[in-house]
């Protein structure tokens, strides 16, 4: 199920692909998040957006260099609630 049932944008897909490259593989990213690899594959191909709780977890990794708005640019309108 996609988070908030939003259609992933090109920006979502670029950010998740950057994240996969940073972690080395879809499997490594899935292991880090404690989820199954097919979830990552769905994000990469644009079938689903990354859930907010996973975007938040990844945005805390300062070495990755992506913020929550990079991973979920569709939530910009809610930015004032999570700053």
C-alpha positions in Angstrom: 0.0 0.0 0.0 1.4 3.4 -0.9 1.8 6.0 1.8 -1.0 8.5 1.5 -1.9 6.9 -1.8 0.2 9.5 -3.7 1.6 8.9 -7.2 5.4 8.9 -7.0 7.0 11.7 -8.9 10.3 11.7 -10.8 11.8 13.4 -7.7 10.7 10.5 -5.5 12.2 8.0 -7.8 15.5 9.8 -8.1 15.9 10.1 -4.3 15.1 6.5 -3.7 17.5 5.4 -6.4 20.2 7.6 -4.8 19.4 5.9 -1.5 19.7 2.4 -3.0 23.1 3.3 -4.5 24.2 4.7 -1.1 23.3 1.4 0.7 24.7 -0.7 -2.1 21.6 -2.6 -3.1 17.9 -2.9 -2.7 18.4 -5.9 -0.4 20.8 -4.0 1.8 18.4 -1.1 2.1 15.5 -3.4 2.8 17.6 -5.1 5.5 18.5 -1.7 7.1 14.8 -0.8 7.2 13.7 -4.3 8.3 11.4 -4.8 5.3 11.2 -7.1 2.3 13.2 -6.2 -0.8 10.1 -6.2 -3.1 9.0 -3.0 -1.2 12.1 -1.3 -2.3 11.6 -2.5 -5.8 8.1 -1.0 -5.8 9.5 2.4 -4.7 12.2 2.2 -7.4 9.8 1.5 -10.2 7.3 4.1 -9.0 4.5 1.8 -8.0 4.5 3.2 -4.5 5.9 6.2 -2.5 8.2 5.5 0.3 6.2 5.5 3.6 6.7 8.5 5.8 8.2 6.5 8.7 10.9 5.0 6.4 11.6 8.4 4.8 12.0 9.8 8.3 14.4 7.0 9.3 16.5 7.5 6.2 16.5 11.3 6.5 18.2 10.9 9.9 21.3 9.3 8.2 23.4 12.4 7.7 25.9 10.5 5.5 23.1 9.9 3.0 22.5 13.6 2.6 18.8 13.4 1.9 16.1 15.1 3.9 12.6 13.9 4.3 11.4 16.4 1.6 13.9 14.8 -0.8 12.4 11.4 -0.2 8.8 12.6 -0.1 8.6 16.0 -1.9 4.8 15.6 -2.0 4.6 16.5 1.7 6.0 20.0 1.3 2.6 21.5 2.2 2.9 19.9 5.6 6.5 21.0 6.3 5.5 23.4 9.1 4.3 20.4 11.1 7.5 18.5 11.2 10.2 21.2 11.5 
